[in-house]
């Protein structure tokens, strides 16, 4: 059963990574279109939070299989090498393309530096020693066994459990938002810290669910509690439209109240639905498995390719929907082909883009 669950979760991990392609292709479209805004909101409210929860769950399964020290060394290498390559090679290249396209200069201004594309890899690197420490503490103190016993005896409310994870994330993000508001010219720099602190509770919740089979069974037993939380958030968003000005100030910036609520409460609820669906996956189609194996490469390369395509397609003045569809299709296909033709055949490319030798060139970001 656990093997089937891991396979299903690995498929979801790959899918959540690959969905970034659809988000990033909207960022180069110079059009205010509701569909593009919807894609951005779905990504912010569901995708990355669920990704980190799944990553936490898979990390504990992996560390139990390999042992703490071996897992930490493997994890640091597999994530650290692509992170360094992304930050010091791909990010400057992205910045040059952006600067040439937008400003006509090969010297990009500081805000245009493309490091932000690789932020989630930095998070995974930071969470790795935390995972190592929790695993060692559990071996010494039996932390997960205690959580199992508590869940068996107390039978905690699943709805409250979901809201608790989201609530902790909300408090942490609100603290960062408050600090950013007081940071003056450093506001944007301080606000970027929310990408580290806001996903930590979700990652830790994945660790706990992997370590406590009783709590995992209870949380995934029914879809009702997760759907109730999503309905609650949706109701709050609808109710805000009854306020003067339709509550636009509540959504004005990423630090606005309802944006914080939706981006912190939705991911733990969606994670529960993902975990339930993972239990139902019995077989993965070969084509999807090949795409999933290329997910790490696709994530690393698709945004640089999108920026290049945008520069090439811009003079054609295509319809925004046509430009978007063409960008998504070409960026996805080109980055997938780069994995199949280059990464799987070149030891150096496999090292730099996957942190793995070519014989094991598959996506490992959440392992």
C-alpha positions in Angstrom: 0.0 0.0 0.0 2.8 2.5 0.9 4.5 1.7 -2.5 1.3 2.6 -4.3 0.9 5.7 -2.3 4.5 6.8 -3.0 4.0 6.2 -6.7 0.8 8.3 -6.7 2.4 11.1 -4.7 5.4 11.1 -7.0 3.1 11.6 -9.9 1.4 14.5 -8.1 4.8 16.0 -7.2 5.8 16.0 -10.9 2.4 17.4 -12.0 2.6 20.3 -9.5 6.1 21.1 -10.7 5.0 21.0 -14.4 2.1 23.2 -13.7 4.5 26.1 -13.3 4.8 26.1 -17.1 1.2 27.3 -17.4 1.8 30.0 -14.8 5.1 31.4 -16.1 3.8 31.6 -19.7 1.2 34.1 -18.4 3.9 36.4 -17.0 5.2 37.4 -20.4 1.8 38.1 -21.9 1.2 41.9 -22.1 -2.6 41.6 -21.7 -5.0 41.9 -18.8 -7.0 38.8 -19.3 -9.2 37.1 -16.6 -7.9 33.7 -17.6 -4.3 34.6 -16.9 -5.3 36.1 -13.6 -7.2 32.9 -12.7 -4.2 30.7 -13.5 -2.0 32.9 -11.3 -4.5 32.7 -8.4 -4.8 29.0 -8.7 -1.1 28.6 -8.6 -0.7 30.8 -5.6 -3.6 29.3 -3.7 -3.1 25.6 -4.4 0.0 24.5 -6.3 3.1 25.3 -4.4 1.7 24.8 -0.9 0.5 21.3 -1.9 3.8 20.7 -3.5 5.7 21.3 -0.3 3.3 19.2 1.7 3.8 16.3 -0.7 7.6 16.9 -0.6 7.6 16.7 3.2 5.7 13.4 3.1 8.0 11.9 0.5 11.1 13.1 2.3 10.3 11.2 5.4 9.6 8.0 3.4 13.0 8.5 1.7 15.0 9.2 4.8 13.6 6.1 6.5 14.7 4.1 3.5 18.2 5.5 3.2 19.1 6.6 6.7 19.5 10.1 8.0 23.1 10.9 7.1 23.0 9.2 3.6 19.7 10.9 2.8 21.0 14.4 3.8 24.1 14.0 1.8 22.2 12.7 -1.3 19.5 15.4 -0.9 22.1 18.2 -0.5 23.9 17.1 -3.7 20.8 16.4 -5.8 19.2 19.8 -4.9 22.3 21.8 -4.3 24.0 21.3 -7.7 20.9 22.3 -9.8 20.3 25.3 -7.4 23.8 26.6 -7.9 23.6 26.1 -11.7 20.2 27.8 -11.7 21.3 30.8 -9.6 24.8 31.4 -11.2 24.2 30.3 -14.8 20.5 30.2 -15.8 19.4 33.2 -13.7 22.0 35.6 -15.2 21.0 34.3 -18.7 17.3 35.0 -17.9 18.2 38.4 -16.7 20.1 39.3 -19.9 17.2 38.2 -22.0 14.7 40.1 -19.9 16.9 43.2 -19.9 17.5 43.1 -23.7 13.8 42.6 -24.4 12.4 45.2 -22.0 15.2 47.8 -21.7 17.4 47.3 -24.8 20.4 46.7 -22.6 22.5 43.7 -21.8 23.1 45.0 -18.2 20.0 44.0 -16.3 18.8 46.2 -13.3 18.8 44.4 -9.9 15.0 43.7 -9.9 15.3 41.8 -13.2 17.7 39.2 -11.8 16.1 35.8 -12.4 17.0 34.1 -9.1 13.3 34.1 -8.1 12.6 31.2 -10.5 14.7 28.9 -8.3 13.4 29.9 -4.9 11.6 26.7 -4.2 14.9 24.8 -4.5 16.4 27.0 -1.9 13.5 26.2 0.4 14.0 22.5 -0.1 17.7 22.9 0.8 16.8 24.8 3.9 14.2 22.2 4.9 16.6 19.2 4.4 18.5 19.7 7.7 15.2 20.2 9.5 14.0 16.9 8.2 17.3 15.3 9.3 17.0 16.7 12.8 13.3 15.7 13.1 14.1 12.1 12.0 16.9 11.8 14.5 14.8 13.3 17.2 12.0 10.8 16.4 14.5 7.9 16.6 15.5 9.1 20.0 12.2 10.3 21.5 9.5 8.5 19.5 7.8 11.7 18.4 5.7 10.1 15.7 4.7 7.2 17.9 3.3 9.8 20.4 1.5 11.6 17.7 0.0 8.3 16.5 -1.1 7.4 20.1 -2.7 10.9 20.5 -4.5 10.6 17.1 -5.8 7.2 18.1 -7.1 8.3 21.4 -8.3 11.9 20.7 -9.5 11.4 17.2 -8.9 15.1 16.3 -11.2 17.0 14.0 -9.9 16.9 10.5 -11.4 20.3 9.7 -9.6 21.8 12.7 -6.4 20.0 11.8 -6.5 21.5 8.3 -7.3 25.0 9.6 -4.5 24.7 12.2 -1.9 24.1 9.6 -3.3 26.9 7.5 -3.6 29.1 10.5 0.1 28.7 11.5 1.1 29.6 7.9 -1.2 32.6 8.1 0.4 33.9 11.3 3.9 33.4 9.9 3.1 35.2 6.6 1.3 38.0 8.5 4.4 38.5 10.6 6.5 38.7 7.4 4.0 41.1 5.8 4.1 43.3 8.9 7.9 43.4 8.9 7.9 44.1 5.1 5.5 47.1 5.6 7.9 48.6 8.1 11.0 47.9 6.0 10.7 51.0 3.8 12.9 50.6 0.6 13.7 47.0 1.6 10.0 46.0 1.6 10.2 43.7 -1.4 13.3 42.0 -0.1 11.8 41.3 3.3 8.5 40.1 1.7 10.4 37.4 -0.3 11.0 35.7 3.1 7.4 34.6 3.1 8.3 32.0 0.4 10.4 30.3 3.1 8.3 30.7 6.2 4.8 30.2 4.7 5.5 26.8 3.3 7.4 25.4 6.3 4.2 24.4 8.2 2.9 22.6 5.1 6.2 20.8 4.6 6.2 19.8 8.3 2.6 18.6 8.1 3.7 16.3 5.3 6.5 14.9 7.6 4.0 14.4 10.4 1.5 12.6 8.1 4.2 10.3 6.8 5.3 9.6 10.4 1.8 9.0 11.8 -0.2 6.4 9.8 -3.1 6.8 12.2 -3.3 10.6 11.6 -2.8 10.0 7.8 -5.7 7.5 7.7 -7.9 9.9 9.7 -7.1 12.9 7.6 -7.7 11.1 4.3 -10.7 9.1 5.3 -13.2 11.6 3.9 -13.2 14.5 1.5 -15.9 16.5 3.4 -13.6 18.4 5.8 -11.2 19.5 3.0 -14.1 20.6 0.9 -15.6 22.5 3.8 -12.4 24.5 4.3 -12.3 25.3 0.6 -16.0 26.3 0.7 -15.3 28.5 3.7 -12.5 30.4 1.9 -14.6 30.7 -1.2 -17.5 32.1 0.9 -15.2 34.7 2.5 -14.1 35.8 -1.0 -17.7 36.1 -2.2 -18.8 37.9 0.9 -16.0 40.5 0.4 -17.7 41.5 -2.9 -20.6 42.8 -0.9 -18.4 45.4 0.8 -18.0 49.0 -0.6 -15.8 48.9 -3.7 -16.3 45.1 -3.8 -13.6 44.6 -1.2 -10.9 45.3 -3.8 -8.5 46.5 -1.1 -8.6 43.1 0.5 -7.0 41.7 -2.7 -4.9 44.7 -3.8 -1.5 43.2 -3.1 0.0 39.8 -2.2 0.1 41.1 1.4 -3.6 42.1 1.5 -5.7 40.2 4.0 -7.8 37.9 1.8 -4.8 37.1 -0.4 -3.0 35.9 2.7 -6.1 33.9 3.9 -6.6 32.1 0.5 -2.9 31.3 0.0 -2.5 29.8 3.5 -5.8 28.0 4.1 -6.4 26.5 0.7 -3.1 24.4 0.3 -3.6 22.1 3.3 -7.1 21.4 2.2 -6.0 20.6 -1.3 -3.2 18.5 0.0 -5.8 16.2 1.7 -7.6 15.8 -1.6 -4.3 15.0 -3.3 -3.4 12.4 -0.7 -6.8 10.7 -1.2 -6.4 10.6 -4.9 -2.9 9.2 -4.6 -4.3 6.2 -2.8 -6.5 5.5 -5.9 -3.6 5.5 -8.4 -2.8 2.0 -9.3 -0.9 2.4 -12.6 0.9 5.2 -14.4 0.7 5.5 -18.2 4.2 5.1 -19.7 4.0 8.5 -21.4 3.1 10.3 -18.2 5.9 8.4 -16.4 8.4 9.7 -19.0 7.1 13.3 -18.6 7.2 12.9 -14.8 10.8 11.7 -15.0 11.7 14.9 -16.9 9.8 17.2 -14.5 12.9 18.5 -12.8 14.6 19.3 -16.1 11.4 20.9 -17.5 11.2 23.1 -14.4 14.8 24.2 -14.7 14.6 25.1 -18.4 11.1 26.1 -19.3 11.2 29.7 -18.0 14.5 30.6 -19.8 12.9 29.1 -22.9 9.7 31.1 -22.3 11.6 34.3 -22.2 13.5 33.5 -25.4 10.2 32.6 -27.1 8.5 35.8 -25.9 11.3 37.8 -27.4 11.0 36.0 -30.7 7.2 36.0 -30.9 6.7 39.6 -29.8 7.2 41.2 -33.2 4.5 38.9 -34.6 1.8 40.6 -32.4 -0.2 37.4 -32.1 -3.5 37.2 -30.3 -2.7 36.8 -26.5 -4.4 33.4 -26.3 -2.6 32.2 -29.4 0.7 33.5 -28.1 0.1 31.8 -24.7 -0.8 28.4 -26.3 2.2 28.6 -28.6 4.5 29.5 -25.7 3.2 26.7 -23.4 3.4 24.1 -26.2 6.9 25.0 -27.4 8.4 25.6 -24.0 7.1 22.3 -22.7 8.2 20.4 -25.8 11.6 21.9 -26.0 12.4 21.4 -22.3 11.1 17.8 -22.5 13.2 17.1 -25.6 16.2 18.7 -23.8 15.8 16.1 -21.1 15.4 13.2 -23.4 18.1 14.1 -25.9 20.7 15.9 -23.6 20.2 15.2 -19.9 19.7 11.4 -20.3 22.8 11.2 -22.5 25.2 13.7 -21.0 26.7 13.1 -17.5 27.4 16.8 -17.2 23.9 17.9 -18.1 22.4 15.2 -15.8 24.6 16.6 -13.0 23.8 20.3 -13.5 20.1 20.0 -14.2 19.1 17.0 -12.1 21.9 16.5 -9.6 22.0 12.9 -10.7 24.2 10.6 -12.8 22.7 10.0 -16.3 21.6 6.5 -15.4 19.3 7.9 -12.8 18.3 11.1 -14.6 14.8 11.6 -13.2 13.1 14.3 -11.2 14.1 14.1 -7.6 13.1 17.4 -6.1 10.6 16.0 -3.7 12.3 12.7 -2.9 
